[in-house]
Amino acid sequence: MGSVCFIIDAMVTGAMLPRHLKSIRESGIADHLLPILVTGTRPHVRLTLIEQRYHTHCLITPTKSLGARLNQAAFKSQAEWLIIALQKQPLPASLWGSLYPQLNAYMLDVITIGLAKPTLTERILRRLLANALLLPPYIAVRRAWFERLGGFDPELDELNAIKDFLQRLHACSTRLKSYNGQLLREVDDTASDARVSVSQSAYTPRL
């Protein structure tokens, strides 16, 4: 797996911030190994406690917009993949273990990670209306592609900065794949079946 850094904004996740961090750290491979940058606008004792408990690093910039905060964190990290929280809803810890292997797919620039399979109406809206793009809980973007797109627009407000970035991803020739909880489990189950098949065929008894 390529190097990974999580970026989570305290203003976006709000009171759910600890749940995001708990989910990431309980995923196994991320236990004290993968860096987590928490961005925000206000210093708080709670953030100091969160830093210690979840082994994160907080970047507090009172005058910066959301886009500027996320860009600063992205450029501070040297990781190959940036996994950015886009809304309050965290992901279950069980899904992260299925997602990490997908970051080895060199034919992908971006992975959007959702909780549930989108309905037919949602899929149609996504194709027809750029403004109807639904915010996934997380997005994993290759650093090189993030820099190519110029990151988030620091001039836009919180919601529009995220929507604008997603719209540019869909408008460009981005090698993008969307996963949800069900699909990630199916990928994980397929990989497990393949490993079992390989192990069973590794020994062929002689007659």
Disulfide bonds with the S-S distance in Angstrom:
none
